Amino acid sequence: MKYCYECSRVTAGDPRYCQFCGRTYDVKLCPRRHENPRFAEVCSQCGSRELSTPQPKVPPVWRVLEFLARVLVGLLIVYVVLSFLYGIATSPQTGNALMALGLLLCALFALWAMLPDWFKRLVRRSIGKGGRHEDR
């Protein structure tokens, strides 16, 4: 996943450009999709002057802070999961209730995954989460 500093959205996978605003990630692309450095004026392979616009340059300090934030969130998640598992291991009654809740959530997720896409969109729109952005 890559974060776009232009539109503040995340694009899944390892994309060359943001699917929302169209800006490229730290490179310029010509119409034939040749990668060029962000400071290039002309494509080094085909000579085209029609190059894409990269997202704004981000200072290295922000990249380090972003990395540290991801590490801290990861450590927090590991701590929560380990304390949850410890709570289950020390209290069998709580463990049984949580196990039943987990199985129920897994079953609901499996049912949701089996629903057709048009029905999922309908449900999302009806609760207000899918109506903000157009489906692509």
Protein Blocks (a to p, Z undefined) as FASTA:
>chain_A
ZZdfklopacehjdfbdfklopaehiacdfkopacdfkbcbdfklopabdcdddddddfk
lmmmmmmmmmmmmmmmmmmmmmmmmmmmmmmklmmmmmmmmmmmmmmmmmmmmpcfklmm
mmmmmnopmmmpccZZ
